[in-house]
């Protein structure tokens, strides 16, 4: 099938910090020359699509906000569809809080008021915030006995687990690390894991790439079937996994998380394998030459 649409990762694929990755303009031109629709899909939930459009413009790319889908956008859409009236306790940054508020979702500051807990990247994350997340996910129970406490079973019976079970645990995306200016830095997945560990429960859903919810939103935005879509990104566990699970053509670039020296080990450890491995997005023409 001909490729008519492309889902493109941003950080580590097109941009590094505020600068374009060398050759990104060549890859972008190759898609435009073939009339391929594009959607930039990022697991960074902190910025609105309009902010991404400005970032692209500063790097020399003309991108419309409607061509940008982020894990923040996906999370807001999911909550608006499935939990529109619930009080949201956010472990995350102000950019995501603004997106939630703009969608009419109710964000609360008191852990005991939480009906849904959203966990995301938070560069101010600390012990106190971890404690808040624990209490929010405990359903506002007055006492959480320590391990080995003789009162543990009686306290649990007295308070019950219903409150905790009723509080939803939503992660914006699974990225444990994300590309930084010089080296990887912690991402949303690191915070999600910390909260999951202390709460002793897994998230009810983790959005962003490679979730089914993100995939469906991306394909809907592009308006193309999965078998006519190309995914280009620097992560096997998110970008390539999203495409492989849906039957899309996939291309891994070696300009972000996975570098050439780490490629063999990364492929051996991964559950998915890309259809193409490109030194950079500049080589995307190879995909079309082999259609």
N, C-alpha and C positions, 0 to 999 in steps of 0.2 A: 504493500500500500504506500502511496506517496505521503510524505510528511507535510502536513498543512498547518501544524501548530507546534509551538515549543514552550516548555516550561523551563525557565532559566533561574538558577540560583543566583544570588547577588554577591554576598561576601565570600571571597575566595575563588569566585568564578568570573565575575565582571569587575568588581571593585575590591580594593584593599584599602580600608580606611576611607579617605576622601579621594583617593586616586584611582584611575582606571588601571586594571591589570594590562600589561603590554599585550597588544593583539586583540583586546576586547572589541575595538572598533571594527576590526577586520571581520570577526565573527558576526557582529551585528549587521554589517553590510551584506554578508552572505545570506542571512535570513531574509533581509529586506528585498534583495535582488530576486529571491525565489517566491516572494509573496507569502512567506510563512508568518502566521499570526504569532505573537509572542506574549508571554505573561511572566513577569519577574516575581518569583515566589521565594520569600525569605522566612526563616524561622526566628527572626528578630522581632519580638512583639512590642518593642518600646516606641517605635515611630509609626506615625500615620502614613498612608500612601502618598499624601501630599508632601510630606517631609522627604520621602524617598525620591519623588519626582524632582525636588529641589536638589537633592544630593546628586542625582544623575546629571542634572543640568550643569552643576558645578564641575562635574567630571567630563563634560562635553557630549552628553547623550540627551536626546530629546525623547522623554518618556512621559506619557500621560498617567496621572494617578490611577486611572481605571486599568492600567496595565500592571499594577502592583498588587500582589496578594501577600499578606504577612500572617504569621501565626497569631498576631494580635487581632487582625481582621477576622480570621477563622474562629478564634475564641469568642469574640463579640457576637458573631453570627450564631454560633452554637448556643450560647447562653440566651440570646434573644429568641431562638427557636424553641429551646427545650426547658429553660428555667427563667422565663422573662420576669417573673414577679418575686424572685427570691433575693434575699439580702446577700450580697457578695462581699466576702472578706478577701482582700487582695494582698498577697505577698508579691510585690512587683513594684515597678517604677511609675513615676508620675505620667509618663507618656501612655502607658496602658490604662491607668486610672482614667485619664481624660477620654480615651476611646470608649471605655465602659459607660462613663457618664453621658457622653455624646449620644449613645444608643438608647438612653433612657433607663439603663440598668442602675439599680440601687446599690451603691458601694458603702459599706459600713466600716467604722474604725474599731468597734468593740468586738473582740473575738466571740463573746457569748451570744452576740446577735446573729452570727453567721448561719446561713442556710446552705451556702455554697462557698467553698474555699478555692480560689484561683491562685496557683503558684507559678511564678515566672522568674525570669532573670531579675536580680535585684542587687545592684552594686553597693547598696548600703545594708545588705543582709547581715544580721548579727545574732547573738544568743537571744536577745530579747525578742527579736522578730520570730525566731524559731519557736520560742515559748508561746508567743501569740498564736502561731499556726497550730501548735499542739492543742492549745485550749479551744481554738475554733473548731478543730476536727473532733474534739472530744464531746461536742454537743453541749458545751457549757456546764459539764458536770462539776460539782463543787469540789470533788476530791479525786485525784488519780493516784492510787497507792503505788509505792515503789516496788520494784521486783524483790521478792522475798519477804514482803510485808505480810504478817499474819492476818492483817485485816483485808487483804486483797480480795479474796473471794466474797466476803461479806459486803465489802464496799461496792463491788461490782453488782452483786445481787440487789443492793439497796438502790443504786442509781440506775442500773440497767444499761444496756448497750444501745437501746433504740435511738437515743439522741445522737450518738456518734454515727450510727448507721444512716441516719436521716440527713446528715451533712455531706453534701457531695464534694469530692476531691477532684479538681480539674487542673491538669497541667497544660500550659500553653504549647509546649513543644519538648522533645526529648533531648535536644542538643546539650550534652554534658560540657563540651568545649565549643568555642566559636573562634574563627580567625581574628587575631588582634593585629595591630599595626606591625609588630615584630615577631610575635609568637602567640600560640593559642591562649585564650583566657576562658574562665568558667562561664557557662551558659545556663539557660533555664533548667536543663536536665540535672545539673549539679544541685540546684536549689530544690527541685522536685524530689530528688533522691534523699536529701537531708531531711525534708519534711516527712517523706514516706518512712524513713528509718525511725524517727522519733515517735511518729504516730502509729507505727507498727501496722500499716496498711498501705496497699498500693493505690495509686490514683484510679478513680472510676473511669477516666478517659484522659488520654494525652493527645492534644490536638497538634496543629502544624504538620509538617512533613514527617513521616510518611503516612499519616492517618488517612483512613478512608474518607473522612469528612473533608479534609484538605484536598484530597484528590478530586472528589466530586465537585467542590467549589471551583477548583482550577479548570477542570474540563468544561464546566458550565460557563465560566468566564470566556474561555477560548472559543467555545462553540464547535469543537471538533471531537470526533470519536477517539478513544484511547489508542487504537491501532494506527492512527495517523499523527500521533503526538510524539515529539522528541523531548526527553528530559536531559538537561545538562547541569551538572553540579560537581562539587568537590568532595561530597560525603557519600560513602557506600550505604550507610545505615539509614539515611534519610532521603537524599535526592534519588539515588539509584534504586533504593528499595521502593519508593513511591512509584516509580515508573515500571519496575520489573513486576510488581504485584498486579499491575493493571494491564500488562501486555504492551506497554509503550516501548519505543526504542530508547536506549539509555546510553549516555556518554559521560564518563568520568574525566574530569580535568585535574591535572597535577599541579595546580597553582594555589591550593588551599590546604585543607586538613591532611590529605594524602599526597605525599611527595614521591618522586620517582624512586628514591632510595628505600621508601617504606612500602612500595606498591605490592611486592610479592607477599609480604607478611600480612598486609591489609586484606588482600584477596583471599588468602588462606583462612583468615579469621572471619570473613564475612559470610552471611547467609545468601547473598546475591552476587551476581557477576555482571558487570556492565557489558553492553554490546560493543562499545568502543572505549578505548583509553586514549585521551588526547593530551598532548603536552600543555595545551591551553585552549581557550575558546576560539582562538584564531584558526585552529585546525578543523572547525566544525564542517567545513566544506567537504572533508573526507566522508562524512556520513552521507551526504547527498550523492557523491560520486559512486557509492556502493549500493544505492537504492535499487 
